[in-house]
Amino acid sequence: MSDALKQGHDDSMSDALMQGHVDSMPDALRQGNYHIKRCFLRFVATGKRVMKSQNLLEELNKLIEDKGDSREVLKGLLGYILCSTQEATFVPPYVALAIRRNPGFWEFVKVNSEDLSVDAITASEYLRFKEVIFDENCFISKFVTSRLHGNPESAKPLLEHLQALYYKEEV
């Protein structure tokens, strides 16, 4: 976390930090509900992807046009949580966060971008989010390059796979 952000967090957060990010996340989301809901909806609107911490903070700053509001969000508990987030995985309508409070101590949460509900998830569940993204991208890339050569019939297995992913709840 940057020194400027560390200095912006007051001692009132220490109680929340002791209980863990998972427990304090709903309160943190309520602090800037309008901006946060708008940001989370915009995050998932671009589809399935993984974003590192720095990119997540940059994107948040872009989405909150008023810099004063942006500073307020980042100075609060949510800012601390996002600064502790190592990466975020977006699988609409969910945003899964991998949060490292301290070296060797990880927490994983899943936030529903539509209602901002928060659930603790295991490391395995978080990895499942990432697998959905990477498995799908790997399959599509390999299939498209090896199979599609102008023959519409060769696209049928790809179409079936994509339809199965769309209709099946992967996460």
Backbone bond lengths (Angstrom), bond angles and torsions (degrees), N, CA, C in turn:
res aa  C-N    CA-C-N  psi(-1)  N-CA   C-N-CA  omega(-1)  CA-C   N-CA-C  phi
1 M - - - 1.441 - - 1.511 107.93 -
2 S 1.329 117.67 142.89 1.453 120.98 -178.84 1.523 109.53 -69.78
3 D 1.360 115.31 152.92 1.460 120.13 -179.67 1.516 111.91 -61.50
4 A 1.335 116.61 -38.21 1.463 120.35 -179.98 1.526 110.83 -61.41
5 L 1.332 116.76 -41.56 1.460 119.19 179.44 1.520 111.10 -70.77
6 K 1.330 117.32 -37.91 1.462 119.88 178.32 1.520 110.58 -60.29
7 Q 1.332 116.65 -42.75 1.451 120.80 -178.75 1.523 111.17 -67.10
8 G 1.317 117.65 -28.54 1.457 121.65 -178.18 1.517 113.52 -74.07
9 H 1.312 118.98 -15.53 1.462 122.04 -178.25 1.526 108.51 -90.92
10 D 1.327 116.41 129.76 1.456 120.24 -176.34 1.531 111.39 -93.66
11 D 1.314 113.97 176.68 1.463 120.22 -176.90 1.526 112.74 -68.70
12 S 1.328 117.69 -18.37 1.466 119.74 -179.33 1.518 111.67 -65.06
13 M 1.318 116.77 -17.34 1.461 119.80 179.07 1.515 111.99 -80.28
14 S 1.310 118.05 -16.88 1.462 119.02 -174.27 1.525 112.49 -59.06
15 D 1.343 117.90 -38.92 1.461 119.81 177.60 1.518 111.02 -62.65
16 A 1.329 116.41 -44.72 1.462 120.25 -179.93 1.522 110.65 -64.43
17 L 1.309 116.82 -37.48 1.459 120.11 -178.62 1.523 111.48 -69.41
18 M 1.331 116.40 -32.11 1.453 119.27 179.20 1.524 111.05 -67.27
19 Q 1.324 117.66 -32.40 1.459 119.58 -179.50 1.515 112.20 -80.63
20 G 1.309 118.14 -11.26 1.456 121.50 178.62 1.511 111.71 100.71
21 H 1.304 114.82 154.79 1.460 120.60 -177.30 1.518 112.37 -67.90
22 V 1.303 117.38 -33.68 1.459 120.14 -177.71 1.519 110.04 -61.00
23 D 1.317 116.89 -45.13 1.455 120.74 -178.92 1.526 112.55 -70.75
24 S 1.325 117.04 -33.15 1.462 120.18 -176.34 1.528 113.27 -90.26
25 M 1.324 117.03 -8.41 1.458 120.56 -176.17 1.537 113.65 -60.86
26 P 1.339 120.64 -45.00 1.467 118.51 178.50 1.526 112.96 -57.87
27 D 1.329 117.29 -40.87 1.467 120.38 177.49 1.523 110.57 -65.11
28 A 1.301 116.53 -40.11 1.466 120.77 179.78 1.522 110.91 -64.01
29 L 1.317 117.48 -39.72 1.462 120.73 179.84 1.528 111.37 -68.32
30 R 1.326 117.02 -31.82 1.469 120.05 179.03 1.530 112.15 -70.79
31 Q 1.335 117.55 -24.07 1.461 120.67 -177.17 1.523 111.95 -60.28
32 G 1.288 118.18 -36.71 1.459 121.46 -179.65 1.508 109.77 -132.47
33 N 1.327 116.57 48.57 1.453 122.65 -169.61 1.528 113.74 -49.30
34 Y 1.320 118.23 -49.95 1.467 120.43 -177.09 1.528 110.81 -59.37
35 H 1.330 115.84 -52.06 1.466 120.10 -178.02 1.527 111.55 -66.23
36 I 1.316 116.24 -41.30 1.463 120.15 -176.24 1.520 110.58 -67.18
37 K 1.324 117.33 -46.00 1.463 119.34 179.78 1.526 110.12 -60.93
38 R 1.323 116.53 -43.47 1.464 121.03 178.39 1.531 110.63 -60.27
39 C 1.325 116.83 -43.45 1.469 121.11 179.56 1.521 111.56 -65.01
40 F 1.327 117.12 -46.96 1.465 119.89 -178.02 1.523 110.88 -64.48
41 L 1.340 116.91 -38.63 1.466 119.19 176.80 1.528 110.92 -64.50
42 R 1.317 116.87 -39.14 1.462 120.45 179.42 1.529 110.60 -69.43
43 F 1.333 116.69 -36.84 1.470 120.30 177.79 1.528 110.80 -57.34
44 V 1.325 116.82 -47.54 1.463 119.61 -176.00 1.521 112.78 -80.82
45 A 1.337 117.38 -16.80 1.464 120.44 -179.14 1.527 112.11 -63.77
46 T 1.317 117.37 -25.36 1.465 120.57 -179.51 1.523 112.00 -84.57
47 G 1.324 117.20 0.31 1.459 120.41 176.02 1.513 113.58 95.46
48 K 1.305 114.56 -167.55 1.462 122.20 -175.94 1.523 110.02 -73.42
49 R 1.340 114.88 130.28 1.462 119.79 178.25 1.517 109.83 -170.44
50 V 1.326 115.12 169.98 1.457 122.73 176.68 1.520 106.98 -120.50
51 M 1.331 116.24 139.16 1.459 120.47 -179.40 1.528 109.24 -132.61
52 K 1.314 116.66 133.24 1.462 121.88 177.14 1.524 110.18 -77.95
53 S 1.316 116.03 164.72 1.455 123.53 -174.35 1.529 112.91 -52.73
54 Q 1.310 117.63 -51.84 1.464 120.77 -176.54 1.524 111.05 -59.96
55 N 1.336 116.57 -42.77 1.458 120.44 178.93 1.526 111.50 -65.46
56 L 1.319 116.26 -35.97 1.461 121.22 178.92 1.530 110.46 -62.60
57 L 1.326 116.71 -45.65 1.461 121.18 179.94 1.531 111.07 -67.59
58 E 1.324 117.25 -40.31 1.464 120.87 177.35 1.529 110.59 -61.88
59 E 1.325 115.97 -44.18 1.457 120.72 179.74 1.526 110.78 -63.65
60 L 1.312 117.00 -40.97 1.457 121.31 178.02 1.527 110.09 -61.17
61 N 1.320 116.85 -43.98 1.466 120.73 178.64 1.530 111.75 -62.50
62 K 1.323 117.39 -36.85 1.469 120.94 178.51 1.526 111.17 -68.46
63 L 1.326 116.57 -38.98 1.457 120.93 -175.20 1.521 113.51 -73.70
64 I 1.328 116.73 -29.29 1.467 120.24 177.27 1.525 106.31 -96.75
65 E 1.334 115.62 99.92 1.463 120.40 -173.19 1.522 112.85 -64.02
66 D 1.321 117.31 -41.07 1.460 121.01 -179.00 1.533 108.72 -74.49
67 K 1.314 116.41 114.70 1.476 120.68 -175.88 1.527 112.01 -65.27
68 G 1.334 117.04 -30.07 1.459 119.77 175.99 1.522 111.19 -64.55
69 D 1.337 115.86 -43.91 1.468 120.46 177.29 1.522 110.35 -64.16
70 S 1.322 115.70 -40.51 1.463 120.80 179.74 1.527 110.41 -61.21
71 R 1.335 116.76 -45.38 1.472 120.41 178.59 1.521 110.98 -62.32
72 E 1.342 116.62 -40.54 1.459 120.12 -179.90 1.531 111.51 -62.71
73 V 1.332 116.25 -43.54 1.463 120.56 179.03 1.522 109.69 -62.65
74 L 1.328 116.72 -45.55 1.465 120.16 -176.97 1.524 113.22 -73.46
75 K 1.336 118.05 -24.01 1.458 120.44 177.84 1.519 112.08 -77.71
76 G 1.314 117.38 -20.28 1.456 121.00 -176.75 1.517 112.72 -83.41
77 L 1.293 114.30 -169.59 1.464 122.19 -178.77 1.522 111.51 -61.20
78 L 1.326 117.07 -39.59 1.461 119.19 178.74 1.523 111.14 -62.40
79 G 1.322 117.02 -39.84 1.463 120.65 176.83 1.520 111.47 -59.61
80 Y 1.331 115.56 -42.04 1.463 119.60 177.79 1.530 111.01 -63.31
81 I 1.324 115.88 -42.91 1.458 120.11 179.49 1.528 110.43 -63.89
82 L 1.333 116.48 -45.39 1.470 119.38 -179.75 1.529 111.94 -65.82
83 C 1.330 116.72 -33.44 1.469 119.43 176.86 1.531 111.15 -70.18
84 S 1.323 116.59 -25.82 1.468 120.84 177.01 1.526 111.94 -86.29
85 T 1.321 116.38 -9.40 1.462 121.19 -179.61 1.519 109.43 -76.86
86 Q 1.314 116.37 126.18 1.461 121.09 179.96 1.522 111.64 -84.75
87 E 1.333 115.76 -35.10 1.459 119.73 175.07 1.516 109.33 -160.26
88 A 1.323 113.65 157.57 1.458 121.26 177.13 1.517 107.42 -124.59
89 T 1.319 115.39 139.76 1.457 121.97 178.70 1.519 107.62 -116.84
90 F 1.319 116.06 128.01 1.459 121.69 -176.33 1.518 109.47 -109.47
91 V 1.314 115.87 114.58 1.461 123.64 173.21 1.526 105.22 -132.70
92 P 1.338 116.08 95.20 1.463 120.62 -172.57 1.527 112.83 -47.99
93 P 1.326 116.21 134.90 1.459 130.04 5.60 1.531 113.29 -92.84
94 Y 1.326 117.73 16.74 1.460 120.61 -173.25 1.522 113.28 -101.96
95 V 1.333 112.76 148.84 1.458 122.09 169.44 1.522 105.11 -120.51
96 A 1.318 116.68 117.52 1.468 120.91 178.20 1.526 107.70 -103.20
97 L 1.329 115.96 131.47 1.454 121.15 -177.76 1.526 110.54 -114.83
98 A 1.327 115.59 134.94 1.462 121.98 172.44 1.522 106.20 -103.56
99 I 1.328 115.66 108.59 1.460 121.72 -172.19 1.532 108.86 -110.31
100 R 1.324 115.53 129.68 1.469 120.39 176.71 1.520 108.08 -116.29
101 R 1.337 115.31 101.14 1.473 120.31 -179.92 1.509 111.41 -69.22
102 N 1.297 115.41 -42.91 1.460 122.88 -178.99 1.519 107.31 -142.97
103 P 1.328 117.36 159.17 1.467 117.99 176.69 1.529 111.14 -54.55
104 G 1.306 115.35 128.03 1.459 121.01 178.85 1.520 115.10 85.80
105 F 1.326 118.52 -4.48 1.458 121.13 -179.17 1.518 108.99 -120.28
106 W 1.318 116.32 110.47 1.463 122.76 -177.52 1.514 110.33 -115.43
107 E 1.321 115.01 147.63 1.453 122.68 171.20 1.524 106.96 -130.94
108 F 1.307 116.06 149.80 1.456 121.24 -179.99 1.524 108.02 -130.39
109 V 1.320 115.54 131.34 1.457 120.46 179.31 1.519 109.94 -131.68
110 K 1.313 113.79 153.99 1.464 121.77 176.46 1.522 106.24 -121.82
111 V 1.343 115.87 123.64 1.457 121.69 -179.97 1.523 107.69 -112.57
112 N 1.324 116.04 128.62 1.460 120.57 174.43 1.522 106.91 -81.91
113 S 1.324 117.22 118.71 1.463 121.07 -175.31 1.525 112.89 -68.12
114 E 1.317 117.75 -18.97 1.465 120.83 -177.50 1.517 112.56 -81.03
115 D 1.341 117.43 -40.22 1.467 119.09 -178.04 1.533 112.88 -122.44
116 L 1.335 117.08 2.54 1.468 124.50 179.46 1.529 112.79 59.74
117 S 1.336 116.92 26.35 1.459 119.43 173.97 1.526 108.30 -73.63
118 V 1.317 115.80 148.09 1.461 121.91 -174.20 1.518 109.50 -124.02
119 D 1.324 115.76 134.02 1.461 121.68 175.59 1.520 109.02 -130.97
120 A 1.316 115.50 137.79 1.454 119.78 171.94 1.528 107.52 -72.60
121 I 1.329 116.69 140.83 1.454 120.98 176.43 1.522 108.06 -130.54
122 T 1.306 115.67 161.35 1.469 120.49 179.50 1.531 109.13 -84.81
123 A 1.324 115.17 168.15 1.469 120.14 175.79 1.527 110.16 -59.72
124 S 1.320 116.89 -38.61 1.466 120.51 178.85 1.522 111.55 -63.18
125 E 1.319 116.34 -41.39 1.464 119.50 178.25 1.531 111.00 -65.74
126 Y 1.331 116.11 -38.55 1.471 119.27 177.21 1.533 110.13 -62.95
127 L 1.314 116.20 -43.77 1.466 119.55 179.27 1.522 111.51 -64.03
128 R 1.328 116.94 -31.11 1.461 120.15 175.80 1.526 110.99 -62.40
129 F 1.334 116.74 -38.34 1.464 120.22 175.39 1.527 109.76 -58.04
130 K 1.331 115.82 -47.22 1.469 119.35 -178.56 1.521 111.21 -65.94
131 E 1.325 117.10 -38.51 1.467 120.50 179.58 1.516 111.50 -61.78
132 V 1.323 116.84 -38.27 1.465 120.13 178.45 1.528 109.50 -56.85
133 I 1.297 116.18 -43.07 1.469 120.90 -178.42 1.523 110.70 -71.32
134 F 1.322 117.29 -52.55 1.453 120.18 -173.96 1.524 113.16 -72.90
135 D 1.329 117.47 -36.94 1.461 119.22 177.55 1.522 111.05 -64.06
136 E 1.326 115.40 -43.56 1.465 119.46 179.96 1.533 110.88 -65.02
137 N 1.327 116.43 -44.95 1.465 119.91 179.74 1.519 111.75 -64.35
138 C 1.329 116.59 -41.03 1.466 121.06 179.60 1.521 110.27 -64.93
139 F 1.322 116.88 -45.68 1.461 120.64 -179.87 1.520 110.74 -60.84
140 I 1.300 115.96 -48.50 1.461 120.05 -177.42 1.522 110.30 -62.38
141 S 1.320 116.44 -45.96 1.464 120.17 -178.39 1.523 111.47 -61.47
142 K 1.316 116.90 -49.24 1.463 120.34 -179.68 1.518 111.58 -64.41
143 F 1.323 115.45 -43.07 1.456 119.24 -176.98 1.521 111.42 -66.43
144 V 1.308 115.55 -46.30 1.461 119.82 -177.35 1.525 110.76 -62.05
145 T 1.332 117.09 -44.12 1.461 118.90 -176.92 1.519 112.67 -71.96
146 S 1.322 117.58 -30.57 1.463 118.88 -175.38 1.526 114.35 -95.05
147 R 1.321 117.90 -23.88 1.457 120.02 -170.36 1.529 116.10 -111.36
148 L 1.295 116.03 -31.78 1.455 117.90 -172.43 1.529 110.62 -89.93
149 H 1.294 115.34 108.54 1.455 120.71 178.38 1.518 109.37 -132.82
150 G 1.338 116.06 50.67 1.456 120.68 177.46 1.518 114.81 81.46
151 N 1.323 118.57 1.09 1.459 122.20 -179.91 1.532 108.27 -98.12
152 P 1.328 118.58 111.10 1.474 120.56 -178.01 1.526 112.87 -59.60
153 E 1.319 117.73 -31.78 1.475 120.53 -179.53 1.530 110.82 -65.86
154 S 1.326 117.78 -29.13 1.466 120.37 -179.26 1.531 111.51 -72.10
155 A 1.309 118.71 -14.29 1.465 122.12 178.81 1.523 112.37 -84.73
156 K 1.331 118.06 -10.69 1.462 121.45 -175.65 1.539 112.89 -59.38
157 P 1.360 120.33 -46.82 1.475 118.53 178.43 1.534 112.91 -61.13
158 L 1.329 117.41 -35.81 1.456 120.12 177.46 1.524 110.23 -64.74
159 L 1.300 117.24 -45.54 1.452 121.83 178.96 1.529 110.75 -59.93
160 E 1.324 117.18 -43.89 1.466 120.95 179.17 1.522 111.23 -63.05
161 H 1.331 116.32 -41.56 1.468 120.08 178.88 1.529 110.67 -63.57
162 L 1.315 116.98 -45.77 1.468 120.32 -179.64 1.526 111.48 -64.85
163 Q 1.318 117.41 -37.58 1.459 120.28 176.97 1.525 110.74 -65.49
164 A 1.321 116.66 -39.49 1.463 120.16 178.61 1.526 110.39 -63.89
165 L 1.323 117.66 -40.71 1.467 120.78 177.79 1.523 110.84 -64.62
166 Y 1.311 116.29 -39.60 1.454 120.84 -178.44 1.531 111.30 -66.13
167 Y 1.305 117.01 -43.17 1.466 121.19 -175.58 1.520 113.18 -84.60
168 K 1.319 117.40 -22.01 1.459 121.20 -176.72 1.519 109.07 -96.14
169 E 1.318 117.45 133.13 1.459 121.06 175.78 1.519 107.89 -76.16
170 E 1.323 116.72 106.41 1.464 121.59 -179.29 1.528 110.95 -80.27
171 V 1.326 116.93 -33.42 1.463 120.09 -173.69 1.502 109.87 -117.80
